[in-house]
Amino acid sequence: MTVELDTGWNLRSVMASRGIFQTSKLKPLLEERGIDLSREQVYRLVTQPPQRVRLDVLAALCDALECSLDDLVTITRREASVPVAVGEETRGSIGDLRPVRAAIRRPRTK
């Protein structure tokens, strides 16, 4: 069994719970904490789950929104089954794997 981790990015819902509904309102809060992001970067940070985030940006978000890292990021662990190779279930016999003979029909002539 392999382990898969699913992550959730909840910045938008945390902002909404604090009464912040526009991404432009988040930019000054980050600038007060020394984080200078462009308007587009802040918009992408709110609307799309980021692949990577600097630690100082996460700290500034948590401080500005008065939340913890657990509020911003949710991690769900699940065990994924290893895919079984084709034919591994029927190792002893061919069973349903035998090819079906094709039936060729001649076209009707008029």
DOMITOR-288255 format. One record per residue (C-alpha): residue number from 0; residue in three letters; x, y, z. Coordinates in nm, 2 decimals. Example, Ala and Ser with C-alpha at 12.3 -4.5 7.8 and 13.67 -1.06 7.14 Angstrom:
BEGIN
+------+------+--------+--------+--------+
| resi | resn |     c1 |     c2 |     c3 |
+------+------+--------+--------+--------+
|    0 |  ALA |   1.23 |  -0.45 |   0.78 |
|    1 |  SER |   1.37 |  -0.11 |   0.71 |
+------+------+--------+--------+--------+
REM end
This chain:
BEGIN
+------+------+--------+--------+--------+
| resi | resn |     c1 |     c2 |     c3 |
+------+------+--------+--------+--------+
|    0 |  MET |   0.00 |   0.00 |   0.00 |
|    1 |  THR |   0.12 |   0.35 |  -0.08 |
|    2 |  VAL |   0.01 |   0.66 |   0.10 |
|    3 |  GLU |  -0.13 |   0.96 |  -0.09 |
|    4 |  LEU |  -0.17 |   1.30 |   0.07 |
|    5 |  ASP |  -0.45 |   1.53 |  -0.05 |
|    6 |  THR |  -0.41 |   1.90 |   0.05 |
|    7 |  GLY |  -0.68 |   2.16 |   0.06 |
|    8 |  TRP |  -0.61 |   2.54 |   0.04 |
|    9 |  ASN |  -0.87 |   2.73 |   0.25 |
|   10 |  LEU |  -0.75 |   3.09 |   0.23 |
|   11 |  ARG |  -1.07 |   3.21 |   0.06 |
|   12 |  SER |  -1.30 |   3.06 |   0.33 |
|   13 |  VAL |  -1.07 |   3.19 |   0.61 |
|   14 |  MET |  -1.08 |   3.54 |   0.46 |
|   15 |  ALA |  -1.46 |   3.52 |   0.43 |
|   16 |  SER |  -1.49 |   3.42 |   0.79 |
|   17 |  ARG |  -1.30 |   3.73 |   0.89 |
|   18 |  GLY |  -1.52 |   3.95 |   0.67 |
|   19 |  ILE |  -1.27 |   4.00 |   0.39 |
|   20 |  PHE |  -1.43 |   3.92 |   0.05 |
|   21 |  GLN |  -1.20 |   4.10 |  -0.19 |
|   22 |  THR |  -0.84 |   4.00 |  -0.27 |
|   23 |  SER |  -0.75 |   4.37 |  -0.29 |
|   24 |  LYS |  -0.81 |   4.40 |   0.09 |
|   25 |  LEU |  -0.55 |   4.13 |   0.16 |
|   26 |  LYS |  -0.26 |   4.31 |  -0.01 |
|   27 |  PRO |  -0.23 |   4.60 |   0.25 |
|   28 |  LEU |  -0.25 |   4.35 |   0.53 |
|   29 |  LEU |   0.05 |   4.16 |   0.39 |
|   30 |  GLU |   0.24 |   4.48 |   0.32 |
|   31 |  GLU |   0.20 |   4.58 |   0.69 |
|   32 |  ARG |   0.39 |   4.25 |   0.76 |
|   33 |  GLY |   0.67 |   4.31 |   0.51 |
|   34 |  ILE |   0.53 |   4.10 |   0.23 |
|   35 |  ASP |   0.53 |   4.28 |  -0.11 |
|   36 |  LEU |   0.33 |   4.08 |  -0.36 |
|   37 |  SER |   0.17 |   4.22 |  -0.68 |
|   38 |  ARG |  -0.20 |   4.24 |  -0.71 |
|   39 |  GLU |  -0.20 |   3.94 |  -0.95 |
|   40 |  GLN |   0.01 |   3.73 |  -0.71 |
|   41 |  VAL |  -0.23 |   3.80 |  -0.43 |
|   42 |  TYR |  -0.53 |   3.71 |  -0.65 |
|   43 |  ARG |  -0.37 |   3.38 |  -0.76 |
|   44 |  LEU |  -0.28 |   3.30 |  -0.39 |
|   45 |  VAL |  -0.64 |   3.34 |  -0.30 |
|   46 |  THR |  -0.82 |   3.18 |  -0.59 |
|   47 |  GLN |  -0.58 |   2.89 |  -0.68 |
|   48 |  PRO |  -0.42 |   2.63 |  -0.46 |
|   49 |  PRO |  -0.05 |   2.71 |  -0.47 |
|   50 |  GLN |   0.22 |   2.45 |  -0.54 |
|   51 |  ARG |   0.46 |   2.62 |  -0.30 |
|   52 |  VAL |   0.44 |   2.91 |  -0.06 |
|   53 |  ARG |   0.72 |   3.09 |   0.12 |
|   54 |  LEU |   0.72 |   3.04 |   0.49 |
|   55 |  ASP |   0.72 |   3.42 |   0.56 |
|   56 |  VAL |   0.41 |   3.45 |   0.34 |
|   57 |  LEU |   0.24 |   3.18 |   0.54 |
|   58 |  ALA |   0.34 |   3.35 |   0.86 |
|   59 |  ALA |   0.21 |   3.68 |   0.74 |
|   60 |  LEU |  -0.12 |   3.53 |   0.63 |
|   61 |  CYS |  -0.17 |   3.36 |   0.96 |
|   62 |  ASP |  -0.09 |   3.68 |   1.15 |
|   63 |  ALA |  -0.30 |   3.90 |   0.93 |
|   64 |  LEU |  -0.61 |   3.67 |   0.94 |
|   65 |  GLU |  -0.55 |   3.57 |   1.31 |
|   66 |  CYS |  -0.56 |   3.20 |   1.22 |
|   67 |  SER |  -0.34 |   2.90 |   1.24 |
|   68 |  LEU |  -0.17 |   2.70 |   0.96 |
|   69 |  ASP |  -0.42 |   2.43 |   1.02 |
|   70 |  ASP |  -0.70 |   2.67 |   0.92 |
|   71 |  LEU |  -0.52 |   2.75 |   0.59 |
|   72 |  VAL |  -0.41 |   2.41 |   0.49 |
|   73 |  THR |  -0.59 |   2.08 |   0.54 |
|   74 |  ILE |  -0.41 |   1.76 |   0.48 |
|   75 |  THR |  -0.59 |   1.43 |   0.43 |
|   76 |  ARG |  -0.40 |   1.11 |   0.43 |
|   77 |  ARG |  -0.53 |   0.80 |   0.25 |
|   78 |  GLU |  -0.39 |   0.47 |   0.16 |
|   79 |  ALA |  -0.40 |   0.39 |  -0.21 |
|   80 |  SER |  -0.39 |   0.04 |  -0.34 |
|   81 |  VAL |  -0.11 |  -0.06 |  -0.57 |
|   82 |  PRO |  -0.24 |  -0.13 |  -0.92 |
|   83 |  VAL |  -0.25 |  -0.50 |  -1.01 |
|   84 |  ALA |  -0.09 |  -0.60 |  -1.33 |
|   85 |  VAL |  -0.32 |  -0.73 |  -1.61 |
|   86 |  GLY |  -0.36 |  -1.10 |  -1.59 |
|   87 |  GLU |  -0.24 |  -1.13 |  -1.23 |
|   88 |  GLU |  -0.58 |  -1.23 |  -1.10 |
|   89 |  THR |  -0.61 |  -1.52 |  -1.35 |
|   90 |  ARG |  -0.25 |  -1.64 |  -1.32 |
|   91 |  GLY |  -0.35 |  -2.01 |  -1.34 |
|   92 |  SER |  -0.58 |  -2.01 |  -1.65 |
|   93 |  ILE |  -0.64 |  -1.80 |  -1.95 |
|   94 |  GLY |  -1.02 |  -1.79 |  -1.89 |
|   95 |  ASP |  -1.18 |  -1.48 |  -2.05 |
|   96 |  LEU |  -0.85 |  -1.37 |  -2.21 |
|   97 |  ARG |  -0.89 |  -1.59 |  -2.51 |
|   98 |  PRO |  -0.95 |  -1.40 |  -2.83 |
|   99 |  VAL |  -1.28 |  -1.41 |  -3.00 |
|  100 |  ARG |  -1.27 |  -1.52 |  -3.36 |
|  101 |  ALA |  -1.39 |  -1.24 |  -3.60 |
|  102 |  ALA |  -1.68 |  -1.30 |  -3.83 |
|  103 |  ILE |  -1.62 |  -1.15 |  -4.17 |
|  104 |  ARG |  -1.94 |  -1.10 |  -4.38 |
|  105 |  ARG |  -1.94 |  -1.04 |  -4.74 |
|  106 |  PRO |  -2.14 |  -0.74 |  -4.86 |
|  107 |  ARG |  -2.47 |  -0.81 |  -5.02 |
|  108 |  THR |  -2.48 |  -0.77 |  -5.40 |
|  109 |  LYS |  -2.79 |  -0.63 |  -5.57 |
+------+------+--------+--------+--------+
REM end
